[in-house]
């Protein structure tokens, strides 16, 4: 496995990130229970025991309960320094002030960071991610806010999620330091990050929705690309319904066949497909199934051949390459 860009900042960073969106119970106002705290503790133990020390949060996950149960679990431990913890801010759900919206204002970023730190029982975030680009964001205000949070010891590094290269460059110009991460949806099922280059200049690719040049920008600037949705919601590992497309069923069979050939889990094959890409992707996994977390770490045992990588890509697309 090649060195990940994030390992220049955190040499001990794991090749996988555990995404905490599934912790804390339901996406509702219903309070979390002791069973949810226990689940968080078990997930942390399983992740660390299997070499995953990177944890991804957002202030909105299960309406804040994901951070809260993680924080309750963390309060019973003494190994915070072994972990890399990041959280996101900037998405606000509809309320009495307005509709669902994005908010990267000074006031909201500061509020979100303080709230996340309190919920996580942490003194600092290793990385703060801006969750979605806010059309009203002022990059100079964001820069001043981040630098003040950094000086206060509340945040070590800044990253983004779901942004294209021009938005990232504007932030870098204002901050005067590199961004650590860009987290974006990428998977065998959501493969437009590959299509964008394959179909350059080809009319068949006119409907591809991925930011041109973003991968190359991140590679050149040593920004860690993290993929959310990496396991395709289990579509290729047993969760597909009979109504799923022929391409999904076909690809599921191919994933199972390759898993058998390589002697690893089906989850490892999906992650290996992402990690075979030269942009050094760091996949985020979100399952709360302990056996499946362990199964994911089998990705560190293999590298897909070029032929198998293409076989999976073409199968998932359901059509021959141009």
N, C-alpha and C positions, 0 to 999 in steps of 0.2 A: 504494500500500500504506500502511496506517495504521501509526503508531508502536507497536511492541510494548512491553508493560510492562517487559520485561527491559532494554530500551534506556535506561531511566532509571538503571539500575545500570551497564550496559555500553553506552554510546552506539554503539559499533562492532559490536554483536552482529548476526550474520547472521539472516535470517528463517528459515533452516533450521538444524537441528542434525544433525551426523553421529553416528549411533549406532554404537559400536564393538563391539557384541556379536558380530559375525561375524569379528573378528580373532583371531589366535592359533591357528587350526587347530580340531581337534575338541574336543568337550566330553568330554574323557577325561584321564587322567593322563599320556598320551603327551606328551613334551616338544615344545615348539615348535621349528621349524627356521629356518634362515637365510632360507628362502623366505617364511616368515610375517612376518619382520621387513621384508623387501623389500616385501611386500604392504602392510604398514602404512605404510611410507614413501611408496609410490605413492598410497595412499588419502589420506594427509595432503596430498601435493602436489596431487592432483586436487581435493580439497575446497577448499583455499586458492586455487588457481588459478581456481576457479569461484565464489569469493565466500563459501564456507562456512568460518567460523572458530570455530565452536562445536562442541565434541566431548563426547560423552556416554559415560561408562563406568559400570561397577559392579564391585565387588570379586569377584563370582562369575562374570563373563563368561568363558566357556571355562575355568572353574576358575582364574581369575587370569591366564591367558595373554594375554588381550586387553590388559590393562594392561601386562603385561611387554613384549610386542612393540612396543606404542605407545611405551613408555619407552625401549626400545632405539633406536627410530627417532628419538625426540626427542633422545636423547643425541648424535646425529650432526648436530643442527640448532642454530641460534641464534635461532629465531623464536618461542620460548615466549610472549613477551609479546604476540604478535599473536593468540594463541589464547585462547579461553575454555574451560576444562576443568572438567567436573563429574564426580563419581563418586558412586556410591550404596553404602550399607552397610545391614546389618540382616537379610539372608537367610543362613541357615546350612543347609547340606545335612546329611543324616543322617550320623552318625559314631559313634564308640564311646561318645559321651556322650549321644546321643539321636537322635530322628527329625529330619527336615527341620523347621525351626522359624524363627521370627523373633526377633531379639535386638537390642533397642535399649537394652541396659544400658550403663552408663558404661564398663565394661571393654571391651566389644566394639566400641563406637563408636571409642574411642581406638585400640584395636588395628587396626581396619579402616582408619582414616585414616592411621596411620603406615605400614601395609602398602601402601596404595594409593600414597602419596607415594614410597615406596621403589621400587615397581614402575614407576611412571610417570616416575621420575627428575625429580620436581618438588619444589619447596620448599613449594608451597601448592596448594590446590584453590580455584578461583574460587567453586564452589558444592559443598556437600555435600548430597546428597539422602538422606533416610530412605526406604529402598526399599519397605517394606511396613509398615502399622501393626502394632505388636507389642501384643497384648492385655495384656501385663504391663508396658508402658512406663510410666515415671514422668516426666511432662512436666517436672517441676522438676529432676529429675536430668539429663534431656536438655538442658535450658536451661543448666545449670551446665557440662555437658560441652562443649557447643557454644561457649559464651562463653569457656571456658578455651582451646579450640582456636583461636578467633579471636584472642584476646589473644597466643597464642604464634605467630601469623602462619601457621598451618597451613591455615586455612579462612577465606574472606572472607565467605561468605553461606550461609545454610541454606535448604534446600527440602525438599519431600516428593515421594513418588510413591505413587499409588494410595490417597490419603486423601480423606475427605469433610470438609465444612466445619467440623464440630464438633471433629474431631480437630485440624484446622489452627488453629482459634481457640484451643483449649486450649494449643497450643504457643506461639502468639503471645503469649497472656497471660503465660505463664511466662518467655518470652525477653525480652519488652519491645521487640521489633522485628519488622517484617514478614517473612514468608517470601518467598523469591525466586521459587519455582517449585512447581507441582504437575504431575507427569508422570503421565498416565493413558492407558489404551487408548482411542483415538478414531480412527475411519476411516469411509470410505464403507460398509464392510462391518460394522463394529462401531459402529452409529449410535445406540445407546441414549441417548447424550448429547443427541441431538435428540428422540428419541421421548419422553424423560422429560417434556419440556415440551409436546409436541404432544398427548400422551394424558392430560394432567392431568385428573382427574375422569372419565376414560373407562374403563369396565371392560375394554375391549380391551387396555389397557396395564397390567393388574394384574401381569404377570410381568416388567415392565421392571426391569432391575437397574442403576440408575445413581443416584448420590447427588443427591437433589433439592436444588436451590439452590446446588450447588457452583460451577457456572459463574458465577452471579450474584455469589456471594461473592468469587470470584477477580477478577471485573471490578471490583467495588467496592473491594477491597483492593489492587488493582494487582499481583496475583500472576500471574506468567506461566504460562499453561497450555501444556504441551508434550504432544504426542500421540505415543504409541508405537504401533507397528503401522500407521503411516500409509499404507503402500503395499499393505496387505492381502495380504502375502506373494505378490504378483504375480498374485493371482487375477483381476484385471481387466486385466492387461497381458501376458497370454500364458501364464501358468502353470496356468490352469484345466484340469482333466482333462475327458474326455467325461462322466464321472459327476457333474460339478458340477451344481448346481441350474440350473433354467431362468433364474432371476433373475440368477445370475452370468453366464451366457452372454449374456443380454439386455443386461446392464449393460456387459459387455466391448465389445459392438458399439457401444453408445452412447458409451462413453469414446473408442473409436477414431474415431467420427464427429466428436465434438467436438474431439478433438485435431487432426483434419484441418481443421476449420472455423477454429480459433483459430491454426493453424500452429505447434503446440507438440507436445511428447511426450505420450504417454498418462499417464506418471507425473506430469507437470505438471498434468493435469486432475484427478487424484486429490488432489493437494496443494492445488490451487486450491479444490476443494470444501471442504476443511477451513478454508482461510484466508479464505474468503468469510464464514464465521461471525463475528458481531460480538464474540465473546469473544477475538479476536486470538490464535488458536492458532499456536504455533510447532512445526511438524511435525518429528519425528525420523525420519530415513531411515537404513536399516541395510544397504543393498546394498553389496557389495564390488566390483561391476561398475563400472569407471571410466566407461564410456559412460553407464551408467544414473545415476550420480551427477551427471554433467553434464546429462543429460536432466531431472533433477529441478529443476535451477536455472532451467529455462525457466518455472517458475511465476511468476517475478518479472516476466514479460512480460504477464500477463493478469489480469483479474478476471472471473470467471464472471458471466453475467447471472443475475438472480433466477430466470428461467424455466428456464435450464439447470441451476441449482443444484437446483431442485425436481425437474426431470426425472431427474437422477441419483439423488436421494434416493428418489423413488417407485420407480424401476426397481430399486434395490438392495433395497428393502423387498419388492417383488414384489406389493404390494397398494395399492389406492387409499387416499389419506388419509381419515380419518373425516370 
